[in-house]
Amino acid sequence: MTTKTPSSSTIQKALDILMLFRQKPEWTFAELQAELEFNKSTLSRILAVLRNNQFLRKNQNSSYELGLNLFLLGHSVNHEHLLRTTSLPHMQELSNEIGLTTHLGTLETNEVIIIAKAEPRTKLQMTSRVGSTVPAHCTAQGKILLAFSASETVESIVNIRGLTRFTPNTICTMNHLAEELAAIRSRGYAVDQSEHEKHLVCVGVPILDREGELAAALSITGTVVDFPDEKSVARILPRLNAAKNLIRSEMGYMPDE
């Protein structure tokens, strides 16, 4: 039996229902009511909402089971955790080797979310933090993520978030952004030339899965002193790509020979 914590919150009642599925994989309506002591109308209403949103489903026995969206959410969390823990050692090694900060990011809710960060201990640390978000159109990670996403995704993000100017170098038109994304796909990497923050330069590469679909973006961040010209970017790319390939290999993303 679960410990019952009465609450007037509908959200809490829905969570109480979902948490029961840690005990066993399916429940009848009568079992749920007996366990939680909700009245029938309240229970029926919450179960209907959970079913409509695919957090629960009814099986052939008319019992309730966890639905598709819970599976998808759980898979996403597990995959992101594995990607983060796999990437961090290689990111830290790269940061220590080149003396610059590395970030791992994914595209969430129309922005880039930083899911991992590594920085050398010998240099002033950056203010970025894991869990924070940055714009997609003016960062190396963001431009990589946009370049390897569907055009509908890019258009949706631009429509929702716009193309805000942060520095004189920020891309602020859709035509310019489309040209930049095409160039990124062609060369396989992106550069943020102080487009989001003045005096900072970032270089990013895509981490693709076995099917060639985008999993995340890996980037290196330095100052205009660290990356004064295209040659300095070219010098760092082999090390960045080597780290990317190690991550892809350990994640099982590399195709069989």
C-alpha positions, 0 to 999 in steps of 0.5 A, a space after each residue: 500500500 502507498 502512503 496517502 497524502 491528501 491534496 486538493 491539487 488535481 496535478 498532485 492527484 494525477 501524479 499519485 495515480 502515475 506513481 502507482 505504476 511503480 508497484 505494478 504495470 496495470 491497474 483497474 479503475 476499482 483498484 485505483 479508487 481503493 488505493 487512492 480513495 478518490 471519489 469516482 467522478 474525480 478519478 474518472 476525470 483525471 484518468 480521462 485527461 491522462 489518457 487524452 494526453 497519452 500518459 495512460 492507456 487502456 489495454 484489452 482487459 480495460 485495465 490502465 497501463 502507462 502510455 506512449 508519452 511516458 515511454 517517450 519522456 523516459 527514453 529521452 531522459 535516459 538517452 540524454 543522461 547517457 549522452 552527457 555521461 559519455 561526452 563529459 570525459 572527452 570534453 574535459 580532456 579536450 578542454 584541458 588539452 586546448 585550455 578552452 571551455 567546451 559545451 554540449 547542447 541540444 535543441 529544446 523549446 525553441 532554444 539551445 539548452 546546455 546539457 554538459 560543460 567542461 572547462 580547464 582549471 587553469 583559466 578564468 571560468 565562463 559564466 555559462 552553466 548546465 541547464 541554461 539556454 542560449 539563442 539558436 540563431 547566433 551561437 555556434 551550437 545553435 547554428 549547428 542544431 538549426 543547420 541539421 534540423 528540418 526547415 520547418 523546425 527552423 522556420 518555427 523557431 524563428 517565428 517564435 523567437 525572432 532574430 534578435 540582434 545581440 552584437 553588430 555581427 548577429 544574423 538578423 534576416 531569414 535570408 542571411 540565416 538560410 545562407 549561413 545554415 547551408 554553408 554550415 551543412 556543406 563544411 560540417 561546422 559552425 562558427 559564432 564570430 562574436 554574434 551572441 557576445 562581444 569578444 567571444 568566438 565559438 566553434 561547433 560540430 554536430 554529433 549525428 547518430 547512426 541514421 545521420 540524425 542530429 543528437 547534439 552539438 559539441 562546441 569550443 568557446 574562446 575569445 577573439 584572442 584565441 581565435 583571431 582568424 580562420 587559420 586558428 579555427 582550422 587548427 582546432 577543428 581536428 581536435 574537436 572532430 576527434 572528440 566528437 568521433 570518440 563520443 559517437 563511437 562510445 554512443 554506438 553512433 558510428 556505422 559498422 565498417 
